[in-house]
Amino acid sequence: MTIGITGAGGQLGGSLLNELLARGAKPGEIVAVTRTPEKLAAFAAKGMAVRSGDFDAPAGLAAAFKGIDTLLIIPTSDLRPGIRTPQHKAAIKAAKEAGVKHLVYVSTVAARPGQDLMQSHLETEQAVFASGMKWTIARMGMYFENLFMGALQHALATGHFGATGPAPVANLARDDVAAALAGLLLGSGHEGSVYHLTGGASLTPAETAATVGQVFGKPVEAAIITDEQYAGGLKAAGLPDFVVEAILGIAQTAAKGMLDVVTGDVERLAGRKPVTLAAFLSARKQAVAA
Ligand SMILES: NC(=O)c1ccc[n+]([C@@H]2O[C@H](COP(=O)([O-])OP(=O)(O)OC[C@H]3O[C@@H](n4cnc5c(N)ncnc54)[C@H](OP(=O)(O)O)[C@@H]3O)[C@@H](O)[C@H]2O)c1
């Protein structure tokens, strides 16, 4: 069986390729599709097929997907409103043309209408269901790694961890998403299933702040701020409006409690428990302190 991965040149894609190999997948049975094949030269050297594929250039996609039995689609990182759904639909259409039998789509916990980022996942899920191919949906929670986009540094510098509401979130490490996806791809019986790849525990902003404080040995407490204050901080950091809108959308989703979802799906699929926030941060403590 040949497994294809789109977006293979990204961080989740790279982690997934390594997980597949670590779990005994044969390089010759993996097709890595990316906009930047040169980044995956080390995988090509191991015998993996590395092909060029860009959802913004749909004409070449069916050729890139040729011979693939199960295709895992990693969502694109394009946050411009209204762009991702057509990108993903182009990939689904090309997969059908190429004769792919089983689609696996990496969606998000809290896929829903009304917020562009979440809506693009919902619309993609619906296109996957309607595709006529077998399907599996893996909805992932938010990464612990997102803390490194400024929130952790801010918390350590000011003692305040900002959130727009007190609801807990069950975030997880990117590598645990990759491990679960690898287990899914190399396992059987997952057609027609919707999984939720979440952390093993849901943490309130106060609990997250306390964990950061314990790991780094500094007092850190949660600060519940308004949407306007949250967005203002992102704008002040120089982020463009559409990125601010997307990140605020995630914060609002969290504040409504929609990321307060804990399942056993990562452990079931990966064969191991997801790492805790404390363990994740402890493993990166030196790099942050440096
Ligand atoms: N759950 C979370 O907290 C969280 C956080 C950040 C991102 N995400 C989502 O998860 C995805 C994977 O995360 P990551 O950590 O691997 O992010 P990343 O390293 O920034 O990777 C970006 C991904 O987008 C793909 N991409 C961008 N434009 C594309 C296009 N025109 N056609 C096809 N693929 C395109 C890239 O594929 P190539 O470069 O290989 O072409 C790559 O897989 C992101 O794209 C984003 O949708 C989730």
The ligand as a Gaussian input file, in Angstrom:
#p B3LYP/6-31G(d) Opt

LIG

0 1
 N       -3.043000      22.881000      15.688000
 C       -2.254000      23.944000      15.722000
 O       -1.982000      24.522000      16.789000
 C       -1.646000      24.464000      14.464000
 C       -0.643000      25.433000      14.547000
 C       -0.075000      25.887000      13.368000
 C       -0.525000      25.382000      12.150000
 N       -1.514000      24.460000      12.115000
 C       -2.035000      23.893000      10.849000
 O       -1.406000      22.654000      10.659000
 C       -0.686000      22.649000       9.439000
 C        0.624000      21.923000       9.627000
 O        1.316000      22.567000      10.674000
 P        2.875000      22.723000      10.655000
 O        3.264000      22.816000      12.068000
 O        3.520000      21.687000       9.821000
 O        3.020000      24.168000       9.950000
 P        4.163000      24.666000       8.967000
 O        5.486000      24.074000       9.313000
 O        4.046000      26.155000       8.925000
 O        3.761000      24.081000       7.562000
 C        2.932000      24.752000       6.660000
 C        2.226000      23.704000       5.840000
 O        1.361000      24.314000       4.882000
 C        1.581000      23.663000       3.639000
 N        1.196000      24.559000       2.549000
 C        1.227000      25.917000       2.559000
 N        0.821000      26.384000       1.362000
 C        0.509000      25.313000       0.597000
 C        0.032000      25.136000      -0.730000
 N       -0.200000      26.202000      -1.533000
 N       -0.183000      23.883000      -1.203000
 C        0.062000      22.810000      -0.391000
 N        0.512000      22.898000       0.876000
 C        0.750000      24.136000       1.362000
 C        3.067000      23.354000       3.652000
 O        3.405000      22.391000       2.687000
 P        4.838000      22.385000       1.898000
 O        5.692000      23.465000       2.484000
 O        5.407000      21.030000       2.094000
 O        4.478000      22.623000       0.474000
 C        3.190000      22.824000       5.073000
 O        2.720000      21.514000       5.212000
 C       -0.510000      24.128000       9.061000
 O       -0.424000      24.277000       7.672000
 C       -1.771000      24.732000       9.644000
 O       -2.850000      24.564000       8.754000
 C       -2.066000      23.974000      13.241000

